[in-house]
Amino acid sequence: MARYIFITGGVVSSLGKGLASAALGALLQARGYTVRLRKLDPYLNVDPGTMSPTQHGEVFVTDDGAETDLDLGHYERFTGRPATKQDNITTGRIYQEIIAKERRGDYLGGTVQVIPHVTNHIKEFVLEGNEAYDFVLVEIGGTVGDIEGLPFFEAIRQLGNDLPRGHAVYVHLTLLPYIPTAGELKTKPTQHSVKELRSIGIQPNILLCRADRELPREERRKLALFCNVRETAVIEALDVDTIYDVPRAYHEAGLDREVLAAFGIEPAPKPDMGRWNSVSEHIHNPEGEVTIAIVGKYTGLKDAYKSLIEALSHGGIANRVRVKLDWIESEIFEGGDPAPYLEHVNGILVPGGFGQRGAEGKILAARFARERNVPYFGICFGMQMAVIEAARSLAGIGAANSTEFGETTDPVVGLMTEWMRGNELETRKQGGDLGGTMRLGAYKARLREGSKIAQIYGSAEISERHRHRYEVNTAYRECLEAKGMLFAGTSPDGLLPETVELTNHPWFIGVQYHPELKSRPFEPHPLFASFIAAAKAQSRLV
């Protein structure tokens, strides 16, 4: 039977519960165990699909088409296990499902309440489908004390009693702030956080303490005494240079050992840390550096591009180079020359996005890359802007544009109204709901034999994750291909363009999907590995 590890957070948000959960999952895997990670989000949105990236960060998309929290990206990158729609649930989805049951009469006339109906729904979600796993790690979003999170904390408290003895462990992540005037780390915020957790019936087994310096023995003893945990269960989580050092750092601090001890698993199986040692060695000992310009519209919040940042890092690992990112707000190009901002870079990446703001700046970035032979990688919206640029500049279609921005006489990019998902026809219409209505999840594509992208993948058939509702119009394919923009990849039925590339350019590729979602530090995505290799070659020419 699976054992359950519940990860909660205190003191402040953004301490890194998702990263801690992912790292702990990786450490348990290193000891030979199978793991599953799940995320409980207290917000009322059904999913993060309609949230602004500047509020919530990126939306991570699973193979089965779920729009989920970005922490699931950490889970996948660290464990290599693909997440599903059953690994993330929100308060909004819980209430949506409960109300649907109530309307059907499933509760037989009873009064529907938070306890037991909401908490039972949460428990059912946590426990479902875990037969094949040794450990299930469950992260609770938000911070202890948040009113939104109370049903989730109550549910995991109940699970501590529902599960067999010794099958539930609680890990609480907190912050130990350093006060310069006092010259010491302060334990009081953590004490209060644990007091809040204990007041709702949860006694943490392990404290994972974020700090920017080593935790002195006296502070460790004080935390153990006042928070009612073993002294060995007070684990310091120090700042590290890269997130891929976290598994090794937590292992050296004793986190995985203490978790297994809390379950009574002693002596614990010896871990194999070879994978993480290798990744860390490649990151800390690069053989060069490349600069990549990310021309986007959400550059004020880097979490909006979390998977993209990591995939570029993985490309650097594959090529033994450090990847330096130059963040450029695309709007600054509009009405001006992008050259002063881009002349020094070794590659240009235009990521996904929505809406007209900054679109013309992205088009100018694509033009600069095309004309100057700078490696260009366009992802989703970035591919569409590259196609519009080619239509305007190469094919002479001056009014080329996207219907996403309004009516146009030359809709080179247009709204998809129907497409095939397996053997089923999916349909959408203008003005419909925004949430969950895009082309979402994994779809297969066929790559043209002899194309650059087919050579990069080493295969003529691929499967990649999508999140978009606009598509390049195949009516313009013939005139664009005549000017050197090859439609190298399409959907299996040949109707939807999936990739484009310039035949007379060192490296100019656009993809309609999001390859960054499937990249791993120990298995970099081939497109990112190839893009960074091209940027590395470019750096030697400068």
C-alpha positions in Angstrom: 0.0 0.0 0.0 1.2 3.5 -0.9 2.6 5.7 1.9 1.7 9.4 1.8 3.9 12.5 2.3 2.0 15.8 2.8 4.0 18.9 2.1 2.7 22.2 3.6 4.1 25.7 3.7 4.3 28.4 6.3 5.5 32.0 7.1 5.4 33.3 3.5 4.5 32.0 0.1 6.9 31.3 -2.8 9.4 29.4 -0.5 9.5 26.5 -3.0 7.1 23.8 -1.9 6.8 22.5 -5.4 10.6 22.3 -5.9 11.0 20.7 -2.5 8.3 18.1 -3.3 9.9 17.4 -6.7 13.4 17.1 -5.1 12.1 14.7 -2.4 10.4 12.6 -5.1 13.7 12.4 -7.0 15.5 11.3 -3.9 13.0 8.6 -3.2 13.4 7.4 -6.8 17.2 7.4 -6.3 16.6 4.9 -3.5 14.7 2.6 -5.8 11.1 3.6 -4.9 8.2 4.5 -7.2 6.6 7.9 -6.6 3.6 10.0 -7.7 3.3 13.7 -7.0 0.0 15.6 -6.7 -0.9 19.3 -6.1 -3.9 20.7 -4.2 -4.6 24.3 -5.1 -6.9 26.4 -2.9 -7.9 29.0 -5.4 -11.5 29.1 -6.8 -10.5 29.0 -10.5 -11.4 25.6 -12.0 -7.8 25.6 -13.4 -5.2 28.3 -14.1 -6.0 28.4 -17.9 -7.7 31.8 -17.8 -5.3 33.4 -15.3 -2.8 36.0 -16.4 0.8 34.6 -16.5 1.8 37.7 -14.6 -0.3 36.6 -11.7 0.1 32.8 -11.6 3.1 32.1 -13.8 3.0 29.6 -16.7 0.2 27.2 -17.3 1.7 23.7 -17.5 -0.1 21.4 -19.9 -0.1 17.6 -19.6 -0.3 15.0 -22.3 -4.0 14.4 -21.5 -4.8 18.1 -22.0 -5.1 19.4 -18.5 -4.1 23.0 -17.8 -2.3 22.8 -14.5 -0.1 24.5 -11.9 3.5 25.2 -12.9 4.7 23.0 -10.0 3.7 20.0 -12.1 6.5 21.0 -14.4 8.9 20.7 -11.5 7.5 17.2 -10.7 8.0 16.0 -14.3 11.5 17.5 -14.7 12.8 16.0 -11.5 11.1 12.6 -11.6 10.6 12.0 -15.3 7.1 10.8 -14.6 4.5 12.4 -16.9 1.8 14.2 -14.9 -1.9 13.9 -15.7 -5.1 15.8 -15.1 -5.6 13.6 -12.0 -2.4 15.1 -10.4 -3.8 18.6 -9.8 -7.1 19.8 -8.4 -8.4 23.2 -7.3 -11.2 24.4 -5.0 -13.0 25.6 -8.1 -13.0 22.1 -9.6 -14.0 20.5 -6.3 -17.0 22.7 -5.9 -17.9 22.4 -9.6 -18.1 18.6 -9.2 -19.9 18.7 -5.9 -22.5 21.1 -7.1 -23.0 18.9 -10.2 -23.7 16.0 -7.9 -26.1 18.0 -5.8 -28.1 19.1 -8.9 -28.4 15.4 -9.9 -29.7 14.5 -6.5 -26.7 12.3 -5.6 -26.8 13.4 -2.0 -30.3 12.1 -1.5 -31.7 15.4 -0.1 -29.0 15.9 2.5 -27.5 19.2 3.4 -24.2 19.6 1.5 -21.4 20.9 3.7 -17.7 21.6 3.7 -17.3 18.7 6.2 -17.8 16.0 5.2 -18.6 16.5 1.5 -15.8 18.8 0.5 -13.2 17.1 2.6 -14.3 13.7 1.4 -14.0 14.8 -2.2 -10.4 16.0 -1.5 -9.6 12.7 0.2 -11.0 10.7 -2.6 -8.9 12.7 -5.1 -5.7 12.1 -3.0 -6.2 8.4 -2.6 -7.4 7.5 -6.1 -5.2 5.4 -8.4 -2.1 5.0 -6.3 -1.9 1.2 -6.2 1.3 1.1 -8.3 3.3 3.6 -6.2 5.4 3.2 -3.1 5.1 6.9 -2.1 2.5 9.6 -3.0 3.7 13.1 -2.3 0.9 15.7 -1.9 1.7 19.4 -2.0 -0.9 21.8 -0.5 -0.8 25.2 -2.2 -0.7 28.4 -0.3 0.3 29.0 3.3 -1.0 27.6 6.5 -3.5 30.1 8.0 -5.0 31.0 4.6 -8.8 30.8 4.8 -8.9 29.2 1.3 -6.7 26.3 2.4 -8.6 25.2 5.5 -10.7 22.4 3.8 -7.4 21.0 2.4 -5.7 21.0 5.8 -8.7 19.4 7.4 -8.8 16.7 4.7 -5.1 15.8 5.1 -5.6 15.8 8.9 -8.4 13.3 8.5 -6.3 11.2 6.2 -3.6 10.9 8.9 -6.3 9.0 10.9 -7.9 7.2 8.0 -4.7 5.6 6.7 -3.0 2.7 8.5 -0.7 3.7 11.3 2.7 4.8 9.9 1.4 5.5 6.4 1.3 9.4 6.6 4.1 11.8 7.2 3.8 15.7 7.3 6.7 17.9 6.0 6.3 21.6 6.8 8.4 24.1 4.8 9.1 27.4 6.6 11.4 30.4 6.4 14.1 31.3 8.9 14.8 35.0 8.2 18.1 36.6 9.1 17.9 39.9 10.9 21.2 41.8 10.3 20.7 44.1 13.4 20.4 41.1 15.6 23.0 39.1 13.8 21.0 35.9 13.9 18.4 33.7 12.2 15.0 34.0 13.8 13.0 30.9 14.7 9.9 32.7 16.0 8.0 32.9 12.6 8.5 29.1 12.2 7.3 28.5 15.7 4.1 30.5 15.0 3.6 28.7 11.7 3.8 25.3 13.4 1.5 26.5 16.2 -1.1 27.4 13.5 -0.7 24.0 11.9 -1.0 22.2 15.2 -4.1 24.2 16.1 -5.9 22.5 13.2 -4.8 19.1 14.3 -1.6 18.5 12.2 1.7 17.8 13.9 4.5 18.0 11.4 7.0 15.2 11.5 9.7 17.2 9.7 10.6 20.8 9.4 12.3 21.9 6.2 13.8 25.3 7.0 14.7 27.7 4.1 17.6 30.0 5.0 20.4 31.8 3.4 23.0 30.6 5.9 23.8 27.5 8.0 21.4 26.8 10.9 23.3 26.9 14.2 22.9 24.0 16.6 21.2 26.1 19.3 18.5 27.3 16.8 18.0 23.8 15.6 17.5 22.6 19.2 15.1 25.4 19.9 13.0 24.6 16.9 12.9 20.9 17.8 11.8 21.8 21.4 9.1 24.3 20.6 7.8 22.6 17.5 7.7 19.2 19.0 9.9 17.4 16.5 13.1 15.4 16.7 16.2 17.5 16.4 17.3 15.4 13.5 14.0 16.2 11.8 14.9 19.9 11.6 16.4 20.0 8.1 18.1 23.1 6.7 17.3 24.0 3.1 20.0 26.5 2.1 20.0 28.6 -1.0 21.8 26.9 -3.9 23.2 28.1 -7.2 20.8 26.1 -9.4 17.6 24.2 -8.7 19.3 21.1 -10.0 21.6 21.2 -6.9 18.5 20.9 -4.6 18.3 17.1 -4.6 21.9 16.7 -3.6 21.7 19.5 -1.0 18.5 18.0 0.6 20.1 14.6 0.5 23.2 15.9 2.3 21.0 17.6 4.8 19.3 14.3 5.5 15.8 15.0 4.2 15.2 11.7 2.5 16.8 9.7 5.3 14.5 11.5 7.9 11.4 10.9 5.8 12.0 7.2 5.6 12.9 7.1 9.3 9.5 8.7 10.0 7.9 5.8 8.1 10.0 3.3 10.2 12.0 2.3 7.1 15.4 1.8 8.7 18.0 1.1 7.4 17.0 2.9 4.2 18.1 1.6 0.8 21.3 3.2 -0.4 20.6 6.0 -3.0 22.1 6.3 -6.4 22.9 10.0 -6.9 24.8 9.5 -10.2 22.2 11.2 -12.3 22.1 14.3 -10.2 25.9 14.4 -9.7 26.3 14.4 -13.5 23.7 17.2 -14.1 25.4 19.3 -11.4 28.8 18.7 -12.8 27.7 19.8 -16.3 26.1 23.0 -15.0 29.0 24.1 -12.8 31.8 23.3 -15.3 30.7 24.7 -18.7 33.0 25.0 -21.6 31.6 28.3 -22.8 28.7 30.7 -22.8 25.9 31.7 -25.2 23.5 34.6 -24.9 19.8 34.0 -25.9 17.4 36.8 -26.3 13.9 36.0 -25.1 11.6 38.4 -26.8 8.3 38.2 -25.0 5.5 40.1 -23.3 5.5 38.7 -19.7 9.2 39.3 -19.0 8.4 41.1 -15.8 7.6 37.7 -14.2 10.1 35.0 -15.1 7.7 32.3 -13.8 5.6 33.0 -16.8 8.3 31.2 -18.8 9.4 28.6 -16.2 9.5 25.5 -18.4 11.1 27.6 -21.2 13.9 28.8 -18.9 14.6 25.2 -17.7 14.5 23.8 -21.2 17.1 26.3 -22.4 19.2 25.3 -19.4 18.9 21.7 -20.4 20.1 22.6 -23.9 23.1 24.2 -22.2 23.7 21.0 -20.3 23.6 19.0 -23.6 26.2 21.3 -25.1 28.4 22.0 -22.0 27.7 25.7 -22.1 26.2 28.2 -19.8 23.0 29.8 -21.2 22.7 33.5 -20.4 19.2 34.9 -20.9 18.6 38.4 -22.1 15.0 39.3 -21.4 13.5 41.8 -23.8 10.0 43.2 -23.7 8.8 43.0 -27.3 7.0 46.3 -27.2 10.2 48.3 -27.1 10.9 47.3 -30.7 7.7 48.8 -32.1 8.4 52.0 -34.0 12.2 51.4 -33.7 15.1 49.4 -34.7 15.7 46.1 -32.8 19.3 45.9 -33.8 20.7 47.7 -30.7 19.0 45.1 -28.5 19.8 42.0 -30.6 23.2 42.5 -32.2 25.1 40.9 -29.3 23.0 37.8 -28.9 23.7 34.3 -30.2 20.1 33.2 -30.6 16.6 34.6 -30.5 13.6 32.9 -29.0 10.1 34.2 -29.3 7.8 32.2 -26.9 4.1 31.7 -26.7 1.6 34.4 -25.8 -1.8 35.8 -26.3 -3.2 39.1 -27.7 -1.9 41.9 -30.0 0.2 43.7 -27.4 3.9 43.3 -28.4 3.1 41.3 -31.5 4.7 43.7 -34.0 7.9 43.7 -31.8 8.0 39.9 -32.1 7.6 40.2 -35.9 10.6 42.6 -36.0 12.6 40.1 -33.9 11.9 37.3 -36.4 12.9 39.6 -39.3 16.2 40.5 -37.6 17.0 36.8 -37.1 16.1 36.0 -40.7 18.1 38.8 -42.2 21.1 38.5 -40.0 21.3 34.7 -40.0 20.9 34.5 -36.2 19.4 31.2 -34.9 15.7 31.7 -34.3 13.3 29.6 -32.3 9.6 30.5 -32.5 7.3 28.6 -30.2 3.5 28.7 -30.7 2.8 32.5 -31.0 6.5 32.9 -32.0 6.0 30.6 -34.9 2.9 32.5 -36.0 4.7 35.8 -35.9 7.6 34.4 -37.9 5.1 33.2 -40.6 3.4 36.6 -40.7 6.9 38.2 -41.1 7.8 35.9 -44.0 4.4 36.6 -45.7 5.0 40.3 -45.5 8.7 40.5 -46.3 9.2 37.5 -48.6 5.9 36.8 -50.2 4.9 40.5 -50.6 1.6 40.1 -48.6 1.7 43.5 -46.9 -1.6 43.1 -45.0 -0.7 39.6 -43.6 -1.9 39.3 -40.0 -3.7 37.2 -37.5 -7.5 37.3 -36.9 -6.7 37.2 -33.2 -6.0 40.9 -33.6 -9.2 41.7 -35.5 -10.4 41.6 -39.1 -7.8 41.3 -41.8 -7.9 40.9 -45.6 -5.0 38.4 -45.4 -5.6 36.0 -42.4 -2.2 34.2 -42.5 -3.1 33.1 -38.9 -6.7 32.3 -38.0 -9.0 30.8 -35.4 -9.3 27.0 -35.5 -12.9 26.0 -35.5 -12.5 22.2 -35.7 -9.7 19.6 -35.5 -9.3 15.9 -34.9 -8.4 14.4 -31.6 -7.8 10.8 -32.4 -11.0 9.7 -34.1 -13.1 12.4 -32.6 -13.9 15.8 -34.1 -13.4 18.8 -31.7 -15.2 22.0 -32.5 -14.9 25.6 -31.2 -16.7 28.8 -32.1 -15.9 32.5 -31.8 -17.1 34.1 -28.6 -17.3 30.8 -26.7 -15.9 30.1 -23.2 -12.2 30.8 -22.8 -11.4 28.2 -20.2 -10.3 24.7 -21.4 -11.4 25.4 -25.0 -8.0 25.5 -26.7 -6.3 22.7 -28.6 -4.8 21.2 -25.5 -2.5 18.3 -24.8 -0.4 15.8 -26.8 -1.1 15.5 -30.6 0.9 13.6 -33.1 2.7 15.3 -36.1 4.4 14.0 -39.2 7.7 15.6 -40.3 8.8 15.9 -43.9 11.6 13.5 -44.8 14.9 15.4 -45.2 13.8 18.5 -43.3 16.0 20.0 -40.7 13.5 19.3 -37.9 13.2 15.7 -38.9 17.0 15.4 -38.7 16.9 17.0 -35.2 14.3 14.6 -33.9 15.7 11.6 -35.8 12.2 10.6 -36.5 9.4 11.3 -39.0 6.6 11.0 -36.3 6.5 13.0 -33.1 4.0 13.7 -30.3 4.1 17.1 -28.6 1.9 19.1 -26.2 -0.2 22.0 -27.6 -2.0 25.0 -26.1 -3.4 27.4 -28.7 -6.6 28.3 -30.5 -5.1 30.0 -33.5 -3.3 28.3 -36.4 -1.3 29.2 -39.5 -3.6 29.2 -42.5 -2.6 26.5 -45.1 -4.0 28.6 -47.9 -0.8 30.6 -47.8 1.5 27.5 -47.7 2.3 27.4 -51.5 3.4 31.0 -51.8 5.4 30.8 -48.6 7.2 27.6 -49.6 8.0 29.2 -52.9 10.0 31.8 -50.9 11.9 29.3 -48.8 9.6 28.8 -45.8 9.1 25.1 -45.6 6.0 23.7 -43.9 8.1 20.7 -42.6 5.6 19.3 -40.1 1.8 18.8 -40.2 -0.9 17.0 -38.3 -1.3 13.4 -39.5 -4.2 14.4 -41.7 -2.1 17.1 -43.3 -4.5 19.9 -42.5 -2.8 21.7 -39.6 0.7 23.2 -39.9 2.9 22.1 -36.9 6.4 23.3 -37.9 8.0 25.7 -40.3 11.7 26.3 -41.2 13.7 28.5 -43.5 15.7 26.4 -46.0 18.4 29.0 -46.6 19.1 29.8 -42.9 21.5 28.2 -40.5 18.8 27.6 -37.9 15.3 29.1 -38.2 12.5 26.9 -36.8 9.0 27.6 -35.6 6.8 25.1 -33.9 3.1 25.4 -33.0 3.5 23.2 -29.9 5.4 23.7 -26.7 8.5 21.4 -26.7 9.7 23.0 -23.4 7.1 21.1 -21.5 8.8 17.7 -22.2 12.4 18.7 -21.6 14.3 17.1 -18.7 17.8 18.0 -17.2 18.9 14.4 -17.8 17.1 14.2 -21.2 17.2 17.6 -22.9 14.6 18.1 -25.6 16.3 17.7 -29.0 15.0 21.0 -30.3 16.5 22.9 -27.4 19.8 20.9 -27.6 20.0 21.7 -31.3 19.1 25.4 -30.9 21.8 25.9 -28.2 24.2 24.0 -30.4 23.4 26.5 -33.2 23.8 29.4 -30.8 27.2 28.0 -29.7 28.3 27.9 -33.3 27.1 31.5 -33.8 29.1 32.6 -30.8 32.3 31.4 -32.4 31.5 33.5 -35.5 31.1 36.8 -33.6 
